[in-house]
Structures are given as structure tokens and as C-alpha cells.
């Protein structure tokens, strides 16, 4: 019996750009040098105090598989008074053309019959797949976030068609990580292109920190032995992005963009 050979594929996996156009352009230049066969964008494209409109205008020239993340949904459906500061800034900046492009984006997709794409998990754009929020934020050195346990990753996979994938790509946490589900897909989060740290209060207070300001993405390659993953950290002019955030009233973003760590928080800015 002759075994069918899989077509080689190298995928550039991008997510959580958050309007950081210089970071996106640096990542794309890096990916082009790597010779990718495909590029995917897993959502949270524009929300934030940087270049939301310009980022969408730039992305509209490409025909990549692109998803809507939770921030796309929030910007398009929430009342302005209900939005957080990052969504509200993006909502003010976007015009009809950019909004129409966002409305057409699906919440999940398949690149081929083996590669599943989502923003958070197969069933939610708000749930972290490879991370779990804890209740011990601020105790000792706890940031209120840990890597998800194997059984949590398997549970969040659900029971739908995504279980048939050999590779599942997700974003949302901004943290580069991957987990092999026993009897299921390799789940890969490439980290965030545009924002390497943030503070959040849902469902519990926690901080996300990557520790450096480099833009993150992943190169995922199908080879004879299975899927091979390279997490990439790309230098770009993060000082320019930080100054843009400060000019738009978000020193908390400026701290995160410069360092990859949480400095001032959103509550500090609003106080």
C-alpha cells in the first residue's frame, strides 16, 4: 500500500496586531525572507491607541485567511459608552470601508482539511486556550496567569470538527506557547504581533507579560514527521509605537510597548 504524501507547507501565523502597523510590517518582512507558502491572521487587528485605520487599510491588500477576534466583535457591536478605551479609540478612527471589511471576517476557519483557525478557542473568542487565569494575582510574584494544564487544553478543544485537525492555531493570550493534545491537534499560539504586555480584570485580575518588546509570530511547517514550529521575536521601532501611544493618551500601552512588561495600568491612566 502506498502512503499518500502530504504537500509541504510553511505557514506564517499572525495574531493580535492591535493596530501596531510598524510591528506588522517588520513581521511580514521577516516572514517573506523565510519563504512562507501561506499567511494567516487570527484576529484582534485594530483595537488600541496606535494605527487602527492604517493597519486595516494595509491588510486589505492581502487575501490571507483572516479572522475576527473579540475586539472586532466588540468594536462593531457594542455601544461607544460600553467600550473599553482601546476599542473606543479604534471605533472613532474606523470609517465605513474598514468596518465593512471587519464585518466580513469569520470567527473561525480552516486553512485546509488539517489546519483549524480560531482566535480564542473553537467555541469562544474570549476564552484563553493555552493559559488559565488564577485567583492569586498579587500574592508573591503571581501575575494571575499560568499555562493551561493538558486536561484544560483538551476540554477547551470541545467535541466539534476541530478535534479532527492535526494543527489548531489560536491567539488571544498574546503569549507564544504550544501544546500537543493527546489523540488530537497540536495547538499553537504564536504570541502577539503588536502588544507584548497588558493588564486585564476578566475573569479575574491578571497581567500578561512576554518580557521583551519584540513583535511575535510563528512559522509552522508541515514535514514528514508532523508539524514543526518556530516561535519568532522580531525587532522593530517600538519606541515610535510607544510615543504614538503616549500621544494618544495611553501611557500604559507605552510602557508595555517599550518593555514587554506591565508598568502603568489602564486603571492608573483612568484615575
VENCORHU-V593693 format. One record per run of one state. SS is the DSSP state (@ for helix, = for strand, . for the rest). FROM is the first residue (numbers start at 1). LEN is the number of residues. Records with the same first field share a line. If there is no record, write none. Layout:
# VENCORHU-V593693
SS=FROM-LEN / FROM-LEN
This chain:
# VENCORHU-V593693
.=1-8 / 15-6 / 35-3 / 42-10 / 60-5 / 68-2 / 78-2 / 83-2 / 94-2 / 104-2 / 107-1 / 111-4 / 119-2 / 122-2 / 125-6 / 134-11 / 148-2 / 158-3 / 165-2 / 171-6 / 181-5 / 190-7 / 201-5 / 210-5 / 224-2 / 235-3 / 248-3 / 260-6 / 271-1
==9-6 / 38-4 / 65-3 / 106-1 / 108-3 / 115-4 / 121-1 / 124-1 / 131-3 / 145-3 / 167-4 / 177-4 / 186-4 / 197-4 / 206-4 / 215-9 / 226-9
@=21-14 / 52-8 / 70-8 / 80-3 / 85-9 / 96-8 / 150-8 / 161-4 / 238-10 / 251-9 / 266-5
